[in-house]
Amino acid sequence: MKRFLLHLVFWLCYFAQFAYMSVLWDRSTFPDWPWAMVLERSLIASVLFMIPQMLFPYYMIYAGIENILKKKRTLTINIIEIIFVLFICVVIDRLLSAKIALPYIYHAPKYITPIFDIKRIFMSLMYLGFAFGTMYAVKSVRDQLSAKEREKNLIKEKLETELKFLKNQTNPHFLLNTLNNIYALARKKSDRTAEVVMRLSELLRFMLYESNTKLIKLAAEIKILEDYLELETIRYNQRLAVSFEKNIDDDKNSITPFLLIPFLENAFKHGISETRFESFINIVISVYDHVLHFEIENSKDINEHEKNTANIGLINVKRQLELTYSDYKLNVYENTSSFKVNLRVNLNSYVEI
């Protein structure tokens, strides 16, 4: 239906300019006629002459050019066919003029010329060529715009797939460790068992449902951070010191899901879990004027292999930032005993893919 409407609009516009030129031509040819008569007969004649001017462009675009491009037949045969169709359209145009328009619409038999009058044939060729050229130009522009739109959609789908993949990079070992912790608590009949199960349920619900949305409330992301932190610290008992400071001026701020969790996961996976002695994690989250400042520092004792793996995780997070925010800054500081990440994000610079 949309395609039909586009063609209809094109031919209405083309008919309007063709009819306008016909009115000017007929007015100069029949100066004694009233404007109403000139307009009426020009419009009727224009409708008649639109027949060959529509036939030739459609043949050329959907048959003539296509046959040449697809090489269905030899080039010589295709050219001969185009010349033959052009000849037929010229003859139709001349017959409409000599046998219908001039004697019955304009009632001016004195202007009738032979069918193969060179001057009239040349004018017919000009009209047919102009109609074809205009239609082909419009189609080419439309095809280019459609191609760019398809390319844009493909890039969008690719980026959305990549972003979804990056969001799903949470270490599956975390779930296994948490289940083992729950099992140990259940064996001990600990009062914390129900709480741990609830926190795990909230985290899994977030992973399955909330992470598929483009934006969530910052408070929800912080809640998941707290649940994640609580679940991981169960197995460290007194060996891990945790500091979590929050300074937020507006809890209505939104953020892309799973933007901060990978930093916490990285701290446990490549820092705390590799440290044999007392460890620490210090987290500071602050938001002022829609600008998020996130800082996380953890103790570490990792070898070169773990260091490279940790860097890969941070590269994934940086790519996620590139896909979702236009204004951000990520800095990483590392020494022999600690690892620190400092992130600044303008939450208003969110870019929808």
Backbone hydrogen bonds, N-H to C=O, Kabsch-Sander energy under -0.5 kcal/mol:
donor,donor_aa,acceptor,acceptor_aa,energy
5,L,1,M,-2.3
6,L,2,K,-2.1
7,H,3,R,-2.1
8,L,4,F,-2.5
9,V,5,L,-2.7
10,F,6,L,-2.2
11,W,7,H,-2.5
12,L,8,L,-2.1
13,C,9,V,-2.2
14,Y,10,F,-2.6
15,F,11,W,-2.7
16,A,12,L,-2.0
17,Q,13,C,-1.9
18,F,14,Y,-2.4
19,A,15,F,-3.1
20,Y,16,A,-1.9
21,M,17,Q,-2.1
22,S,18,F,-2.1
23,V,19,A,-2.5
24,L,20,Y,-2.0
25,W,21,M,-2.3
26,D,22,S,-3.2
27,R,23,V,-2.3
28,S,24,L,-1.5
29,T,25,W,-1.7
30,F,26,D,-3.0
33,W,30,F,-1.3
38,V,34,P,-2.3
39,L,35,W,-2.8
40,E,36,A,-2.4
41,R,37,M,-2.6
42,S,38,V,-2.3
43,L,39,L,-2.1
44,I,40,E,-2.0
45,A,41,R,-2.4
46,S,42,S,-2.4
47,V,43,L,-2.1
48,L,44,I,-1.7
49,F,45,A,-2.6
50,M,46,S,-1.0
51,I,48,L,-1.3
53,Q,49,F,-1.1
54,M,50,M,-1.2
54,M,51,I,-0.8
55,L,51,I,-2.1
56,F,52,P,-2.1
58,Y,54,M,-1.7
59,Y,55,L,-2.2
60,M,56,F,-2.6
61,I,57,P,-2.7
62,Y,58,Y,-2.2
63,A,59,Y,-1.7
64,G,59,Y,-2.7
65,I,60,M,-3.5
67,N,63,A,-2.7
68,I,64,G,-1.5
69,L,65,I,-2.7
70,K,66,E,-2.7
71,K,67,N,-0.7
72,K,67,N,-1.3
73,R,67,N,-0.5
78,N,74,T,-2.0
79,I,75,L,-2.5
80,I,76,T,-2.4
81,E,77,I,-2.4
82,I,78,N,-2.2
83,I,79,I,-2.5
84,F,80,I,-2.3
85,V,81,E,-2.6
86,L,82,I,-2.6
87,F,83,I,-2.4
88,I,84,F,-2.3
89,C,85,V,-2.4
90,V,86,L,-2.3
91,V,87,F,-2.4
92,I,88,I,-2.6
93,D,89,C,-2.4
94,R,90,V,-2.5
95,L,91,V,-2.8
96,L,92,I,-2.5
97,S,93,D,-1.7
98,A,94,R,-2.9
99,K,95,L,-2.8
100,I,96,L,-1.0
101,A,96,L,-3.3
102,L,97,S,-2.3
104,Y,100,I,-2.1
105,I,100,I,-1.1
105,I,101,A,-1.4
106,Y,101,A,-2.7
108,A,102,L,-3.4
111,Y,108,A,-1.8
112,I,109,P,-1.6
117,D,114,P,-1.7
121,I,117,D,-2.8
122,F,118,I,-2.4
123,M,119,K,-1.8
124,S,120,R,-2.3
125,L,121,I,-2.5
126,M,122,F,-1.9
127,Y,123,M,-2.3
128,L,124,S,-2.7
129,G,125,L,-2.8
130,F,126,M,-2.5
131,A,127,Y,-2.4
132,F,128,L,-2.5
133,G,129,G,-2.8
134,T,130,F,-2.5
135,M,131,A,-2.2
136,Y,132,F,-2.9
137,A,133,G,-2.3
138,V,134,T,-2.3
139,K,135,M,-2.5
140,S,136,Y,-2.5
141,V,137,A,-2.2
142,R,138,V,-2.4
143,D,139,K,-2.8
144,Q,140,S,-2.3
145,L,141,V,-2.4
146,S,142,R,-2.5
147,A,143,D,-2.6
148,K,144,Q,-2.3
149,E,145,L,-2.2
150,R,146,S,-2.6
151,E,147,A,-2.5
152,K,148,K,-2.6
153,N,149,E,-2.4
154,L,150,R,-2.5
155,I,151,E,-2.5
156,K,152,K,-2.4
157,E,153,N,-2.8
158,K,154,L,-2.5
159,L,155,I,-2.8
160,E,156,K,-2.7
161,T,157,E,-2.3
162,E,158,K,-2.5
163,L,159,L,-2.9
164,K,160,E,-2.3
165,F,161,T,-2.3
166,L,162,E,-2.4
167,K,163,L,-2.1
168,N,164,K,-1.1
169,Q,166,L,-1.2
174,F,171,N,-1.5
175,L,171,N,-0.6
176,L,172,P,-1.5
177,N,173,H,-2.9
178,T,174,F,-2.4
179,L,175,L,-2.4
180,N,176,L,-2.1
181,N,177,N,-2.2
182,I,178,T,-2.6
183,Y,179,L,-2.4
184,A,180,N,-2.4
185,L,181,N,-2.5
186,A,182,I,-2.6
187,R,183,Y,-2.3
188,K,184,A,-1.6
189,K,186,A,-0.8
190,S,185,L,-2.9
193,T,190,S,-1.2
196,V,192,R,-2.6
197,V,193,T,-2.4
198,M,194,A,-2.3
199,R,195,E,-2.3
200,L,196,V,-2.5
201,S,197,V,-2.4
202,E,198,M,-2.4
203,L,199,R,-2.2
204,L,200,L,-2.6
205,R,201,S,-2.4
206,F,202,E,-2.0
207,M,203,L,-2.2
208,L,204,L,-2.3
209,Y,205,R,-2.5
210,E,205,R,-0.9
211,S,206,F,-2.3
212,N,209,Y,-1.4
213,T,210,E,-1.6
216,I,255,I,-2.7
218,L,253,N,-3.1
219,A,251,D,-0.6
220,A,217,K,-0.6
221,E,217,K,-1.6
222,I,218,L,-2.4
223,K,219,A,-2.2
224,I,220,A,-1.9
225,L,221,E,-2.0
226,E,222,I,-2.4
227,D,223,K,-2.3
228,Y,224,I,-2.9
229,L,225,L,-2.7
230,E,226,E,-2.6
231,L,227,D,-2.5
232,E,228,Y,-2.2
233,T,229,L,-2.0
234,I,230,E,-0.7
235,R,232,E,-0.8
236,Y,233,T,-1.3
237,N,233,T,-1.2
239,R,236,Y,-2.5
240,L,237,N,-0.8
241,A,279,S,-2.4
242,V,240,L,-0.5
243,S,281,I,-2.6
245,E,283,I,-3.1
247,N,285,I,-3.0
249,D,287,V,-2.0
253,N,250,D,-1.2
255,I,216,I,-2.8
259,L,256,T,-1.0
263,F,260,L,-1.0
264,L,260,L,-1.2
265,E,261,I,-2.9
266,N,262,P,-2.5
267,A,263,F,-1.7
268,F,264,L,-1.8
269,K,265,E,-3.1
270,H,266,N,-2.3
271,G,267,A,-0.5
272,I,267,A,-2.5
273,S,268,F,-2.5
274,E,271,G,-0.7
275,T,271,G,-0.5
275,T,272,I,-1.4
279,S,239,R,-3.1
281,I,241,A,-2.3
282,N,297,E,-3.0
283,I,243,S,-3.4
284,V,295,E,-2.7
285,I,245,E,-2.9
286,S,293,H,-2.4
287,V,247,N,-2.4
288,Y,291,V,-1.8
291,V,288,Y,-1.3
292,L,290,H,-0.6
292,L,345,V,-3.3
293,H,286,S,-3.1
294,F,292,L,-0.5
294,F,343,L,-3.2
295,E,284,V,-2.6
296,I,341,V,-2.1
297,E,282,N,-2.4
298,N,339,F,-2.6
299,S,280,F,-1.8
300,K,337,S,-1.8
307,K,303,N,-1.9
308,N,304,E,-2.0
309,T,305,H,-2.1
310,A,306,E,-2.6
311,N,307,K,-2.0
312,I,308,N,-1.8
313,G,309,T,-1.8
314,L,310,A,-1.9
315,I,311,N,-2.1
316,N,312,I,-1.8
317,V,313,G,-1.7
318,K,314,L,-2.5
319,R,315,I,-2.1
320,Q,316,N,-1.9
321,L,317,V,-2.2
322,E,318,K,-2.3
323,L,319,R,-1.6
324,T,320,Q,-1.0
324,T,321,L,-0.6
325,Y,321,L,-2.7
326,S,349,S,-1.9
328,Y,326,S,-0.5
329,K,344,R,-2.5
331,N,342,N,-2.8
333,Y,340,K,-3.2
335,N,338,S,-2.3
339,F,298,N,-2.6
340,K,333,Y,-3.3
341,V,296,I,-2.7
342,N,331,N,-3.0
343,L,294,F,-3.3
344,R,329,K,-2.6
345,V,292,L,-2.5
346,N,327,D,-2.5
347,L,290,H,-2.3
347,L,345,V,-1.0
348,N,290,H,-0.6
349,S,346,N,-2.3
350,Y,347,L,-0.8
351,V,324,T,-3.1
352,E,350,Y,-0.5
